[in-house]
Each structure stands twice: as C-alpha cells, then as structure tokens.
Amino acid sequence: MKKTARYLAQKKAQGHRITMLTCYDYPTALWEEEAGVDVMLVGDSVGTNVLGYESVRQVTLQDIVHHVKATARGASSAYLLADLPYGTYENRGTALRHARTLLAAGADGVKLEGYRPEVISHLADHDVDVCAHLGLNPQLHEKHALQAKTAGAALQLVDESRALAEAGAFMIVYELIPEEVAREATKRLAIPTVGIGAGRYTDGQVLVVLDALGASALELRHSRKYEEFRSRGAEAMRAYVQDVQKGRFPEATNVRHLSEAEGEAFAKGLPGRVQEIPSGKNVASLC
C-alpha cells in the first residue's frame, strides 16, 4: 500500500507514531522500505551530507530532482517528501512551478521552510501536498541554535503553526525547539507534526539517515547512532586493500573459467600470437 498524506493524518488520529528518515538514493530507499519507514525525505541536507557543499543554500533544484528520481525508484510504499531548495519558493508562482517539477520527478509532496502561509495556501489550492517547517530553518538561519526559547517566540510558533495548518499544510516539521513548545503546538493541531531535536511529544520523528547510521563523525545531542557505518566501512575498505595487495583477493571461489572445450580451442589459437603488450601510444589507446 502506498502511504499518503491521509494515511499520515490517520496515524496521528489513532495515536500511532510517524517515522521519517532522509533518503538520497536507491539502495538506501530499499533499506528504508524494508525497515517500514513511513516518510522518506529527500532533504536539502543532501548538500552538506552527500554532495560536499558548505551550506544547504548551495543545493539546486536540479540536485533535488536527481536524488528524488533515484529515491523514487526504491520507494514503493513510503511517502516521498522533497525539499524545495533555498530561493525556489520566493513567490507563489515560482513555488508552484518548482513544486510541480519535484512531483514530476517522483515526489508525493514538498516541504518548505519558514512562515509562508500565502505560498502554502497557493500550493494546497493547486493540489500539492505541502509540509511546513518551523523552528530552526537551515536555509534561513545562519546559526544553528535552539529556536522558540523565549515565551514570546514560543507563543509565536504556536500561532504560526495554526495559521500554516489553516493555510493548507498537511504536516509540520519542528526542528530544534524546546520539548514543551513542540508538545503544546502538537496538541493544538489536527495535522501531524514531526520533530528533529524537538523532544518526545511530536507525532513523529525524523533524522538524517547518515547520522542514524553513524556514517559521520558528528556527535549530535538530538540524534542517536544506531550503527557505526563510518568506522565499520573504513575497516572493511582497509581489509579489501590489504587482501588485494597481498594476493588474497580474488581467490578461487571468485573467478570463472572457460569450458573445457572452449579452453582447448583457446589454447590451440594462441601459438603465433603477439607475446608482448604493445608499447608507446598503442598502450595509451588501451587505457
């Protein structure tokens, strides 16, 4: 069964937690499908986690499209949510055009950052599933720090959440806000909330998949490493290098042979053939 925005709303109504992980490629999508992840997020975090960019602001629409297409090939049942990159939703018209580009690439819905009720309303009016994102907005905030940490800012976030839900957002992501604020905002909304660094009382949780797998050296308070891919991966690669250098790979079980008849025919055809590899520019042409 393909998971939809309605399915996610029903999970909230039934008190069932929503699971979300970022996903940027086909093999990871297959893993997440097998694990039963509800929502795969092709986030702009692909820029700093996969593409080597210094900032998520460098991520382009074409980058997201590329990774949406790859993820969609493995996302058979999970809801596929895609980030609208920085600068692609400055007004209603550009937001709709770029959202449709992501939907055409395979996304089920899009996510945008900040308090943009007019854009969210326009997208919803044109049958685009749109997820809001409040609290820390990496595209908009220079410093990655706790948000909504004063009473005034916390009350503003609660009010903005309600306004974005009324504008047509089907879900809200809360990033790096106090647990109490996320809890109260979630209680007042009919739509689901998903938190990252927002405590225990949102309707679901999201993590960057590479953080969850321990593929980076970062130690993040809001995250949890469920594996140690970085150290285990490096260990596996060192073992491979050593096996090749010492002639332990490949071994007999890794190779294939000619059939007996073809082997005999091959041996008969060898006499008189060139014994040495050509040198000079002929070698260059073989490389």
C-alpha positions in Angstrom: 0.0 0.0 0.0 1.3 3.4 -1.0 1.3 5.8 2.0 -0.4 9.1 1.5 -1.0 12.4 3.4 -4.3 10.9 4.5 -2.5 7.8 5.9 -0.2 10.1 7.9 -3.2 12.1 9.3 -4.8 8.8 10.3 -1.7 7.7 12.2 -1.9 10.9 14.3 -5.6 10.4 14.9 -5.0 6.9 16.1 -2.1 7.9 18.3 0.5 6.0 16.2 4.0 7.5 15.7 5.2 8.5 12.3 8.7 7.5 11.2 10.7 9.6 8.8 14.3 9.4 7.6 16.2 11.4 5.0 16.9 9.4 1.9 19.0 10.4 -1.1 19.5 7.3 -3.3 18.0 4.0 -4.5 19.9 1.5 -2.2 19.1 3.5 0.9 15.4 3.7 -0.2 15.4 -0.1 -0.4 16.7 -0.4 3.2 14.2 2.1 4.4 11.4 0.3 2.7 12.4 -3.0 4.3 12.5 -1.2 7.7 9.0 0.2 7.2 9.8 3.9 7.3 6.7 6.0 6.7 8.2 9.0 5.1 11.4 9.3 3.0 12.7 12.9 3.0 14.9 14.0 0.1 16.1 16.9 2.1 18.5 19.7 1.2 20.7 18.1 3.8 21.9 16.1 0.7 24.1 19.1 0.0 26.2 19.0 3.2 26.0 15.2 3.8 26.4 13.8 0.3 27.5 16.5 -2.2 30.2 18.2 -0.1 28.6 21.6 -0.2 29.5 24.0 2.6 25.8 25.1 3.0 22.4 23.8 2.2 21.9 27.1 0.4 24.1 25.8 -2.4 21.6 23.0 -3.2 19.9 23.5 -6.5 16.5 22.3 -7.7 18.4 20.0 -10.2 20.2 18.4 -7.3 16.9 17.6 -5.5 15.4 16.3 -8.7 18.3 14.0 -9.3 18.0 12.5 -5.8 14.2 12.3 -5.9 14.4 10.3 -9.1 16.9 7.9 -7.5 15.0 7.5 -4.3 11.6 7.1 -6.0 12.9 4.0 -7.8 13.2 2.3 -4.4 10.3 3.9 -2.5 7.5 1.6 -3.4 5.3 2.3 -0.3 6.8 5.1 1.7 5.6 8.6 1.3 8.3 10.6 -0.6 8.7 14.1 0.6 11.1 16.5 -1.2 12.6 19.8 0.0 12.1 22.9 -2.1 15.7 24.3 -2.1 16.7 27.8 -1.0 15.4 30.5 -3.3 12.9 28.3 -5.2 9.7 29.5 -3.4 10.1 33.2 -3.1 6.6 33.8 -4.5 3.5 31.7 -5.2 4.2 31.2 -8.9 7.8 30.1 -8.7 6.9 27.8 -5.7 4.2 26.1 -7.7 6.3 25.7 -10.8 9.2 24.2 -8.8 6.9 22.0 -6.7 5.4 20.5 -9.8 8.9 19.8 -11.1 9.6 17.7 -8.0 6.3 16.0 -8.2 7.0 15.1 -11.8 10.3 13.6 -10.7 8.5 11.2 -8.3 7.9 13.2 -5.1 4.5 12.8 -3.3 4.8 16.2 -1.6 7.1 19.1 -1.0 8.5 20.8 2.1 9.4 24.4 2.5 10.9 26.4 5.4 9.6 29.4 7.4 6.3 31.1 7.8 4.9 31.3 4.3 1.1 30.9 4.6 0.5 32.6 1.2 2.8 30.1 -0.6 1.4 27.1 1.3 -2.1 28.2 0.5 -1.4 28.6 -3.2 0.3 25.1 -3.4 -2.6 23.5 -1.5 -5.1 25.2 -3.7 -3.3 23.5 -6.7 -3.5 20.1 -5.2 0.1 20.0 -4.0 0.8 18.3 -0.6 2.9 20.8 1.3 4.7 20.3 4.6 5.7 23.3 6.7 9.0 23.6 8.6 9.3 25.8 11.7 11.9 26.3 14.4 15.4 26.1 13.1 15.4 26.7 9.3 18.8 25.8 8.0 18.1 27.6 4.7 17.2 30.8 6.6 19.2 30.8 9.8 23.0 31.4 9.7 23.5 30.0 13.2 22.2 26.5 14.0 20.8 27.1 17.5 17.8 26.4 19.6 14.7 28.4 18.5 11.5 29.4 20.2 13.4 29.6 23.6 11.5 32.6 25.0 7.9 32.7 25.9 7.1 35.2 23.2 8.9 33.3 20.5 7.2 30.0 21.7 3.8 31.5 21.5 4.5 32.9 18.1 5.5 29.4 16.9 2.2 28.0 18.2 0.2 30.7 16.4 2.2 30.3 13.2 1.6 26.5 13.3 -2.1 27.0 13.5 -2.0 29.5 10.6 0.0 27.2 8.4 -2.4 24.3 9.1 -5.3 26.6 8.2 -3.4 27.6 5.0 -3.3 24.0 3.9 -0.1 22.4 5.2 -0.7 18.7 5.7 2.2 18.3 8.2 4.7 20.4 10.1 8.3 19.6 10.9 9.7 21.2 14.1 13.5 21.5 14.3 15.5 22.3 17.4 12.8 23.8 19.6 12.1 23.1 23.3 10.1 20.0 24.1 7.4 21.9 25.9 6.8 24.1 22.9 6.6 21.2 20.4 4.2 19.4 22.8 1.8 22.2 23.2 1.8 23.1 19.4 1.2 19.4 18.5 -1.7 19.2 21.0 -3.4 22.1 19.2 -3.1 20.8 15.7 -5.2 18.3 13.7 -2.4 17.8 11.3 0.7 15.6 12.2 3.9 17.1 13.5 7.4 15.5 13.1 10.3 16.6 15.2 14.1 16.7 15.0 15.6 17.9 18.2 12.1 18.9 19.3 11.6 16.3 22.1 9.3 13.4 22.7 5.8 14.6 22.1 5.6 15.3 18.4 3.6 12.9 16.3 6.7 11.5 14.7 10.5 11.8 14.5 12.9 12.4 11.6 16.7 12.0 11.5 19.3 12.4 8.8 19.9 8.8 7.8 23.7 9.2 7.8 23.6 10.4 11.4 21.4 7.5 12.4 23.8 5.1 10.7 26.8 6.6 12.3 28.3 7.5 8.9 29.6 10.9 10.0 31.9 11.9 12.8 29.4 14.4 14.2 28.1 13.9 17.8 24.7 15.5 17.9 22.6 15.8 21.0 19.3 15.5 19.2 20.3 12.4 17.3 21.2 8.7 18.0 23.6 6.5 16.3 22.0 3.1 15.6 25.2 1.8 13.8 28.8 2.7 13.2 29.0 2.8 9.5 31.9 5.2 9.4 34.3 3.0 11.4 32.9 -0.3 10.1 33.1 1.0 6.5 36.7 2.2 6.8 37.6 -1.1 8.5 36.1 -3.1 5.6 37.9 -0.9 3.0 41.2 -1.4 4.8 40.6 -5.2 4.7 39.9 -5.0 1.0 43.1 -3.0 0.3 45.2 -5.5 2.3 43.7 -8.5 0.6 44.3 -7.1 -2.9 47.9 -6.1 -2.0 48.7 -9.5 -0.5 47.0 -11.5 -3.2 44.2 -12.8 -1.0 41.5 -11.4 -3.3 40.3 -12.6 -5.7 40.6 -16.3 -4.7 39.4 -19.5 -6.5 35.7 -19.0 -5.5 35.6 -15.5 -7.1 36.7 -16.5 -10.6 35.1 -18.0 -13.7 36.7 -20.3 -16.3 36.2 -21.3 -19.9 34.5 -24.6 -20.5 36.9 -27.5 -21.3 36.1 -27.4 -25.0 36.5 -23.6 -25.3 39.7 -23.8 -23.2 41.2 -26.3 -25.7 40.1 -24.2 -28.7 41.6 -21.1 -27.0 44.9 -22.8 -26.3 45.1 -24.0 -29.9 44.6 -20.5 -31.2 47.4 -18.9 -29.1 50.6 -20.0 -31.0 51.9 -17.3 -33.2 50.0 -14.5 -31.4 51.9 -11.4 -30.2 53.7 -12.3 -27.0 54.1 -8.8 -25.5 51.8 -5.9 -24.9 52.3 -3.1 -27.4 54.2 -0.1 -26.1 54.1 3.6 -26.7 50.9 5.3 -27.9 49.3 1.9 -28.6 49.3 1.3 -24.8 47.8 4.7 -24.2 45.0 3.8 -26.6 44.1 0.8 -24.4 43.7 2.8 -21.2 
